[in-house]
Amino acid sequence: MSRRREPVPFAFVAEADRFRSNVTPPPRERPSLGRLAGRALLGLTIVAGLVGSLVIGTPALSTDTDAGTSQSQASDGR
Protein backbone atom coordinates (compact mmCIF):
# COMPACT_ATOMS: atom_id res chain seq x y z
CA MET A 1 0.00 0.00 0.00
CA SER A 2 1.94 2.99 -1.24
CA ARG A 3 1.16 6.47 -0.07
CA ARG A 4 1.27 9.15 -2.71
CA ARG A 5 3.00 12.32 -1.59
CA GLU A 6 1.19 15.50 -2.44
CA PRO A 7 2.81 18.90 -2.41
CA VAL A 8 2.52 20.64 0.94
CA PRO A 9 2.89 24.39 1.23
CA PHE A 10 4.94 24.17 4.43
CA ALA A 11 8.19 22.24 4.42
CA PHE A 12 8.07 21.42 8.15
CA VAL A 13 4.74 19.61 7.72
CA ALA A 14 6.18 17.46 4.95
CA GLU A 15 9.24 16.60 7.05
CA ALA A 16 7.33 15.97 10.27
CA ASP A 17 7.29 12.17 9.83
CA ARG A 18 11.09 12.15 9.45
CA PHE A 19 11.88 14.45 12.37
CA ARG A 20 14.26 13.14 15.03
CA SER A 21 14.75 14.97 18.27
CA ASN A 22 18.24 15.45 19.62
CA VAL A 23 16.92 15.95 23.16
CA THR A 24 17.42 12.93 25.36
CA PRO A 25 14.73 12.17 27.93
CA PRO A 26 15.70 12.33 31.58
CA PRO A 27 16.92 9.08 33.15
CA ARG A 28 14.29 6.90 34.78
CA GLU A 29 14.11 7.04 38.53
CA ARG A 30 15.10 3.89 40.35
CA PRO A 31 12.22 2.38 42.32
CA SER A 32 12.49 2.78 46.06
CA LEU A 33 12.98 -0.12 48.44
CA GLY A 34 9.36 0.11 49.56
CA ARG A 35 8.08 -0.06 45.99
CA LEU A 36 10.26 -3.09 45.25
CA ALA A 37 9.03 -4.81 48.41
CA GLY A 38 5.43 -4.04 47.46
CA ARG A 39 5.87 -5.53 44.00
CA ALA A 40 7.48 -8.64 45.47
CA LEU A 41 4.68 -9.00 48.03
CA LEU A 42 2.03 -8.60 45.34
CA GLY A 43 3.72 -11.24 43.18
CA LEU A 44 3.97 -13.66 46.09
CA THR A 45 0.31 -13.08 46.96
CA ILE A 46 -0.78 -13.85 43.39
CA VAL A 47 1.37 -16.99 43.23
CA ALA A 48 0.12 -18.16 46.64
CA GLY A 49 -3.48 -17.64 45.52
CA LEU A 50 -2.93 -19.70 42.38
CA VAL A 51 -1.20 -22.49 44.29
CA GLY A 52 -3.93 -22.46 46.95
CA SER A 53 -6.69 -22.70 44.37
CA LEU A 54 -4.87 -25.58 42.71
CA VAL A 55 -4.47 -27.42 46.02
CA ILE A 56 -8.11 -26.88 46.97
CA GLY A 57 -9.46 -27.61 43.49
CA THR A 58 -7.48 -30.74 42.71
CA PRO A 59 -9.50 -33.10 44.97
CA ALA A 60 -12.74 -31.85 43.45
CA LEU A 61 -11.50 -32.63 39.94
CA SER A 62 -10.12 -36.07 40.67
CA THR A 63 -12.26 -39.13 39.98
CA ASP A 64 -12.85 -41.15 43.10
CA THR A 65 -12.46 -44.78 42.01
CA ASP A 66 -11.99 -46.08 45.55
CA ALA A 67 -15.44 -44.94 46.67
CA GLY A 68 -17.19 -47.39 44.32
CA THR A 69 -15.18 -50.34 45.56
CA SER A 70 -15.67 -49.52 49.23
CA GLN A 71 -19.44 -49.29 48.78
CA SER A 72 -19.58 -52.65 47.00
CA GLN A 73 -17.49 -54.25 49.73
CA ALA A 74 -19.82 -52.86 52.40
CA SER A 75 -22.88 -54.24 50.63
CA ASP A 76 -21.20 -57.67 50.24
CA GLY A 77 -20.59 -57.86 53.99
CA ARG A 78 -24.30 -57.75 54.87
N, C-alpha and C positions, 0 to 999 in steps of 0.2 A: 504494500500500500504506500505509494509514493505521494508525498505532499508537494504540491506545486507552489513555488515561492512567487508571491505577487509583490510588485514594487510597494514599498512603504515610504511615506514621506519623511519619516524620522529614522535616522540611522541607528539610534540607540534601541529602538523598538525591534528592528530587524536583528540586532546582535544580542538581544536579551537572552535568547536560549543558549548562547555560547559564552556568556559572561561567567568569569571565575573571580571570586573574591580573593584578595591577598591578605585578608584579615583572618587571623587564626582565632578560633573560639577560646574562651578561657578554659583552663584545665578543670576537669571534673573534681569535685570535692570527694575526699575519701569518706566512706561511711563511718560513723562513730561506733564505738564499742557497743553502746546500747542498741543501736540499729542492727548491728551484726548479730548480737545475742537475740534480738527479737525475731530476726529472720530464721535463725537456727531453731528457736523455740517453735515458731510457726511450722517449719518443715517437719520437726519431730512430732508435733501434734497431728499433722496430716498423716504421716506415716503410721503413727500409733493407731489412729482411727481406722485406717485401711486394714492394718493387721488385726485389730480387734474385731472388725466386721467379718473378716475372713475366718477367724477362730470361732466366732459365734455362729456364723452361717454355714460352716462346713458340716456340722452334724445334721442340720436340717436338710442338706442336699444329698447326704449319703443314703443309699438304699439299705434298709435294715433287713438283711437276710437271716440273721440269727433269731429274730422275733418269730418268724414263721415256724422254725424248727422247735423252738421252746414251747409254743402253743400246742403243736402236735404231740410233743412228748407229754405234756400235761394232760391232754385228753386221752392218751394211751394208758396212763397210769390209773385212771378211774375204773 
